[in-house]
Amino acid sequence: MGTATLGPDYSRTQEPRWLQKDRAGVWISDEHGKKYLSMFCAGGTFNLGFNALDVRSAVLSLIEQHDAGMWPLPSERRDEAESQFASILPQPLTRTYFVASAAEAFEVACKFAKRITGRQTLVSATGGYHGHVGFSLAMDDDALPPYTYAPLAGGVRKSVYGSIESLSGLVDDNTAAVCLEAIQIPGGVVSPPEDYLAKVRRLCDERGALLILDEVQGGLCRTGKLWAFAHYDIVPDFLVTGKGITGGYFPCGALSYRGEYGSAFSTPKLVHTTSYAGNEIGSRLAGILAQRYSDPALCIHVNAVGARLSGGLKNLLPAYSDILEPILRGRGLIYAIEAKNPLLREKILAAALQSGIFLRGSSMNHCAIHFQPPLIITHEEVDEALDRFERALALVTKT
């Protein structure tokens, strides 16, 4: 297969194809040696860049020392990983349970919340995305659409994201937890009203429900702060993360929770068991990478290059108002713009490939185009991305 070219049909089923061969930093090369600047990092999996040599070295060192370990037995290495990971958690979140994926961590959070509260129902929000298993699938927005896998896990209600009135009408004395993203990145990089999450926190406290926040894509410095919920001055009862704690090398998800819930996790029996629970390679890698995310220099860098990216996108919007809406959403290093219609979006994505920049669209908002590069992108690479994107827009306006 050759490199992508603009063709007569820009539908999803006819999307131009190319074969990735080599990856490094923010760059991907195809089978012919053409280099693409990637403004997509698999939802944060490659926050620290493709083929990050320091991460690779850490993984190789861990594998040389030990295997994944025996999950039912206490582990010194697992305890060390949990202590390291605690360095990036806000109080009172002190404990972390490591599993093989973020979706699995979210599943554990829902089960755990039910055990702690003794309640049966869960409340999520429209526009949300939490994964493709069990409770997470049942909470995904209908645009995905989860109902193709019906029957879904029961006891899930969906409020309107950003509406405290809608949420209040659904949270009752049988609600175990409210499950939300602080910023809905897969849904089109949608932030809630400024006071929404604080009101959600108060509502949960008043009605005895727990608050589960999914920071799989929004956390780990993506929005310019270590956690997206830090912009709203709240702390959840459960924090779900993943992707960025893997470095793109070893699958891992993490559920962090309040220390006082620890006894309920294993009484009367373990909330969740799996062959790779707390595996010593994934959990130790997450602990090691926590040190990278806790370095203030990373968020400083994200805010600086993010300002350069958002400024450049703002300048492009009026120049291409015939194909782009005057919309820019996001903060830090996650942004979304919108094409005038879905067909134009597919044309823009195809033209971007032709121009040497790899972009992805939202799976729920069919006009939205996301800019979510690795966090290590440089100022010069941001400028290059903007130049290539403008060339793509120019191609589309000529067709």
C-alpha positions in Angstrom: 0.0 0.0 0.0 1.2 3.5 -0.8 1.0 6.6 1.2 -2.3 8.3 1.6 -3.7 10.4 -1.3 -6.8 12.4 -1.7 -9.4 10.3 -3.6 -12.9 10.8 -4.8 -14.5 9.1 -1.8 -13.8 10.4 1.7 -16.2 8.2 3.7 -14.9 6.3 6.6 -15.1 3.0 4.7 -12.9 4.4 2.0 -10.4 6.1 4.3 -6.9 6.2 2.8 -4.6 3.6 4.3 -0.9 3.5 5.0 1.4 1.1 6.9 3.3 2.4 9.9 6.8 1.2 10.2 9.0 3.2 12.5 8.1 5.5 15.4 10.1 7.9 17.5 9.2 10.9 19.6 6.2 12.5 17.8 7.0 11.0 14.4 5.7 7.9 12.6 7.3 6.7 9.3 5.4 4.6 6.7 6.6 1.7 4.7 8.1 4.0 2.1 9.9 6.2 4.6 7.5 9.1 4.5 7.4 10.8 8.0 4.2 11.9 9.6 4.0 14.2 12.6 1.5 12.6 14.9 -0.9 14.8 16.7 -2.5 11.6 18.2 -0.9 9.5 20.9 -3.5 6.8 21.4 -5.4 8.7 24.1 -2.3 9.4 26.1 -0.7 6.0 25.8 2.3 7.7 24.2 2.4 10.8 26.4 6.1 10.4 26.7 6.6 9.8 23.0 6.8 6.9 20.7 9.6 4.4 21.4 10.7 6.4 24.4 14.2 5.1 25.1 14.1 5.7 28.9 10.8 3.9 29.2 12.1 1.0 27.2 15.2 0.8 29.4 13.0 0.7 32.5 10.9 -2.1 31.1 13.9 -4.1 30.0 15.4 -3.7 33.5 12.2 -4.8 35.2 11.9 -7.9 33.0 15.5 -8.8 33.7 14.8 -8.7 37.4 11.4 -10.5 37.7 8.2 -11.6 36.0 4.6 -10.5 36.6 4.5 -12.2 40.0 1.9 -14.3 41.8 -1.1 -12.0 42.3 -2.6 -13.7 45.4 0.6 -13.3 47.4 1.9 -10.1 49.0 4.7 -8.5 47.0 7.5 -6.2 48.1 7.8 -4.8 44.6 4.1 -4.2 44.3 4.1 -2.3 47.6 7.0 -0.2 46.4 5.1 0.6 43.2 2.0 1.7 45.1 4.2 4.0 47.3 5.8 5.5 44.3 2.4 6.0 42.6 1.1 7.7 45.7 3.5 10.6 45.0 1.2 11.9 42.2 -2.1 11.4 44.1 -3.9 14.1 46.1 -4.9 13.3 49.6 -6.9 11.4 50.8 -6.2 9.0 47.9 -3.4 6.9 49.1 -4.0 3.3 47.8 -3.8 1.9 44.3 -4.9 -1.3 42.7 -3.1 -2.1 39.5 -4.7 -4.2 36.7 -4.2 -4.9 33.0 -6.2 -2.0 31.6 -8.0 1.3 32.4 -11.4 -0.3 31.5 -10.8 -3.0 34.0 -9.8 -0.5 36.6 -13.1 1.3 36.0 -14.9 -1.9 36.3 -13.3 -2.5 39.7 -14.2 1.0 40.8 -17.9 0.3 40.1 -17.9 -3.0 42.0 -16.0 -1.5 44.9 -18.4 1.4 45.2 -21.3 -1.0 45.4 -19.7 -3.0 48.1 -18.7 0.1 50.2 -22.2 1.7 50.0 -24.3 -1.4 49.8 -26.2 0.3 47.0 -27.1 -1.0 43.6 -27.3 1.8 41.0 -24.7 3.9 39.2 -25.1 7.3 37.5 -23.0 8.4 34.5 -23.4 11.2 31.9 -24.1 11.6 28.3 -21.1 12.2 26.1 -19.0 9.9 28.3 -16.6 7.1 27.4 -15.1 4.7 29.9 -14.2 1.6 27.9 -15.8 -1.5 26.3 -16.4 -3.9 29.2 -19.2 -4.4 31.6 -20.2 -1.3 33.5 -18.0 1.0 31.4 -19.7 -0.1 28.2 -23.1 0.5 29.8 -22.1 4.1 30.6 -20.7 4.9 27.2 -22.5 7.5 25.2 -25.1 6.2 22.8 -23.2 7.6 19.8 -20.6 4.8 20.1 -23.1 2.9 20.3 -23.0 0.5 23.3 -26.5 -0.9 22.6 -25.1 -3.0 19.8 -23.9 -5.3 22.6 -27.1 -5.4 24.6 -28.1 -6.5 27.1 -25.8 -4.2 29.0 -24.9 -4.2 32.7 -28.0 -3.1 34.6 -28.5 -0.4 37.2 -26.9 2.4 35.1 -28.6 5.8 34.7 -27.3 8.6 32.5 -27.6 12.3 33.4 -26.9 15.2 31.1 -23.2 16.1 31.3 -22.8 19.6 32.8 -26.3 19.8 34.3 -26.4 19.5 38.0 -30.2 19.5 37.8 -30.2 16.5 35.6 -27.8 14.7 37.9 -29.7 15.6 41.1 -32.8 14.0 39.7 -31.1 10.7 39.3 -29.0 10.4 42.4 -31.0 8.8 45.2 -30.6 6.6 48.3 -29.8 3.6 46.1 -27.0 5.3 44.1 -23.6 3.8 44.8 -21.5 6.2 42.7 -21.5 9.0 40.2 -19.1 8.2 37.4 -17.7 11.0 35.2 -14.8 12.4 33.2 -13.5 15.8 34.5 -13.1 16.7 30.8 -14.8 14.5 28.1 -11.9 14.1 25.6 -13.3 11.2 23.5 -16.6 13.1 23.4 -15.1 16.1 21.6 -12.9 17.7 24.3 -15.9 19.0 26.3 -15.3 20.8 29.6 -18.1 21.2 32.1 -19.3 24.5 33.5 -16.8 25.9 36.0 -18.9 25.1 39.1 -20.3 21.7 37.9 -17.8 19.3 39.5 -17.8 21.2 42.8 -21.6 20.8 42.8 -21.3 17.1 41.9 -18.9 16.6 44.8 -21.3 18.3 47.2 -24.3 16.3 45.9 -22.5 13.0 46.3 -21.5 13.9 49.9 -25.0 15.0 50.7 -26.7 11.8 49.3 -24.1 9.3 50.4 -22.9 8.4 46.9 -19.2 8.0 45.9 -17.6 10.0 43.1 -15.6 8.0 40.5 -13.6 10.2 38.1 -12.1 8.8 34.9 -8.8 10.5 34.2 -7.5 8.0 31.7 -7.1 10.6 29.0 -7.5 13.9 30.9 -5.0 13.1 33.6 -1.2 12.9 33.8 -0.5 16.6 32.8 -2.6 16.5 29.6 -4.6 19.6 30.6 -1.7 21.5 32.0 -2.2 20.2 35.6 -1.4 16.7 36.9 -5.1 15.9 37.1 -7.9 17.5 35.1 -10.1 17.7 38.3 -7.4 19.9 39.9 -8.7 22.7 37.7 -12.0 22.5 39.7 -10.5 22.1 43.2 -12.1 18.8 44.1 -10.9 15.3 44.8 -12.8 12.1 43.9 -13.3 9.0 46.1 -12.0 6.9 43.2 -9.6 7.8 40.5 -9.2 5.7 37.4 -6.2 6.1 35.1 -4.1 4.1 32.6 -2.6 4.6 29.2 0.0 7.2 30.2 1.3 5.0 33.0 2.3 2.3 30.5 4.7 4.4 28.4 3.3 2.5 25.5 5.2 -0.6 26.4 3.4 -2.6 29.0 -0.5 -2.7 29.5 -1.6 -1.4 32.9 -4.6 0.4 34.5 -4.9 1.8 38.0 -7.6 2.4 40.5 -6.7 4.8 43.3 -8.9 5.2 46.3 -9.1 6.5 49.9 -7.1 4.5 52.4 -10.0 3.9 54.7 -11.7 1.8 52.0 -8.8 -0.7 52.1 -10.4 -3.2 54.4 -13.6 -3.3 52.3 -11.5 -4.3 49.2 -10.8 -7.8 50.5 -13.6 -8.4 52.9 -15.5 -10.7 52.8 -13.5 -11.6 49.7 -11.5 -9.7 47.1 -13.6 -7.3 45.1 -11.8 -8.3 41.9 -9.5 -11.1 40.9 -7.5 -11.5 37.7 -4.3 -13.2 36.6 -2.6 -9.9 36.1 -3.8 -8.0 39.1 -1.0 -6.1 40.6 1.5 -7.6 38.2 5.0 -6.5 39.2 6.1 -5.4 35.8 3.2 -3.1 35.1 2.8 -1.7 38.6 6.5 -1.0 39.0 6.6 0.7 35.6 3.6 2.9 36.7 5.5 3.8 39.8 8.6 4.7 37.9 6.8 6.8 35.4 4.9 8.6 38.2 8.2 10.4 38.9 8.2 11.8 35.4 4.6 13.1 35.8 5.3 14.5 39.2 8.1 16.7 37.9 6.7 20.3 37.7 8.7 20.9 34.5 6.4 18.6 32.5 3.3 20.6 33.2 5.2 23.9 32.6 6.2 22.5 29.3 2.7 21.3 28.4 1.3 24.8 29.1 3.9 26.5 27.1 3.7 24.4 24.0 -0.1 24.1 24.4 -0.4 27.9 24.3 1.6 27.9 21.1 -0.6 25.2 19.6 -3.9 26.9 20.6 -2.7 30.3 19.4 -1.8 28.8 16.0 -5.2 27.0 15.7 -7.0 30.2 16.6 -5.2 32.0 13.8 -6.2 29.4 11.3 -9.9 29.3 12.1 -11.0 32.6 10.5 -8.7 32.0 7.5 -10.6 28.8 6.7 -14.1 29.8 7.9 -15.6 28.1 4.7 -14.7 24.7 6.0 -14.1 25.2 9.8 -16.5 26.4 12.5 -15.2 29.2 14.8 -14.8 26.7 17.6 -11.7 25.8 19.7 -12.1 23.7 22.8 -9.4 22.5 25.2 -6.5 23.4 27.4 -3.0 22.2 28.0 -2.2 19.9 25.1 -5.7 18.7 24.2 -7.8 20.6 21.7 -10.7 20.1 19.3 -11.8 22.1 16.3 -14.8 21.4 14.2 -15.4 21.0 10.5 -18.6 22.4 8.9 -19.9 18.9 8.4 -18.8 15.2 8.7 -17.8 14.9 5.1 -15.5 17.9 5.3 -13.9 16.4 8.4 -13.1 13.2 6.5 -11.6 15.3 3.7 -9.5 17.3 6.2 -8.2 14.1 7.9 -7.3 12.6 4.5 -5.6 15.8 3.4 -3.7 15.9 6.6 -2.2 12.5 5.9 -1.2 13.7 2.5 0.5 16.7 4.1 2.4 14.5 6.6 0.4 15.1 9.8 -1.6 12.4 11.5 -4.9 13.5 13.1 -7.9 11.7 14.6 -11.5 12.7 14.8 -13.9 12.3 17.7 -15.8 9.0 17.7 -18.9 10.8 19.1 -18.8 14.3 17.6 -18.5 13.5 13.8 -17.3 17.0 13.0 -14.6 17.3 15.7 -10.9 16.9 15.0 -8.6 16.3 17.9 -5.1 17.6 18.6 -3.6 15.3 21.3 0.2 15.0 20.6 2.7 13.4 22.9 3.5 15.7 25.8 7.1 15.9 24.9 6.4 17.7 21.6 8.7 20.7 21.1 7.9 24.3 20.1 9.5 23.7 16.7 7.4 20.5 16.2 4.2 22.4 17.1 5.1 25.0 14.4 5.7 22.2 11.9 2.4 20.6 12.8 0.6 23.9 12.3 2.3 24.4 8.9 1.4 20.9 7.7 -2.2 21.3 8.9 -2.6 24.6 7.1 -1.3 22.9 3.9 -4.0 20.2 4.5 -6.7 22.9 4.8 -5.5 24.6 1.7 -5.8 21.2 -0.2 -9.4 20.8 0.9 -10.4 24.3 -0.1 -9.1 23.6 -3.6 -11.1 20.4 -4.1 
